Amino acid sequence: MCFESAYRLVVYQNGDFSLEIEQNQQNQKKKKIFMGLM
């Protein structure tokens, strides 16, 4: 998704890789919930 790519670019520019990984895991959970609602 475009939003995810943009978000990753921001995170990489900030150099906070651990945060990017944490957010990625949270996003996976949110996506599963979102898909369940679709």
N, C-alpha and C positions, 0 to 999 in steps of 0.2 A: 504493500500500500504506500502511496505517496507520503502520507502523514508519518508513517513509521520511518521511512528513509530520511525525511527532513529531521525528525526527532533524533535519529542516530547521528546525523551530521553535527547537530548542535552539541550532543553529548561528547562526541569525539573531539570537537573543537575545544570543549572545556576540559578534556582529558580525564573525565570521570568514567572509566570503563566499568567499574564495579556497579555504579548506579545504573548504567545502561543495561547490564545483565539483570539486575534486580527488577527494573522496570519491564524488561522483556518478559520475565517470568510472570509478573502481575498482568501484563497485557494478554498473555496466553490464556490466563484464567478468565479475564474479562471477555475475550473473544469467544470462549466456550459458552459462557453465560449468554452473550449476545446472540450467538448462533442458535441457542436453545429458544430464545424469544422470537426468532425470525419465523 
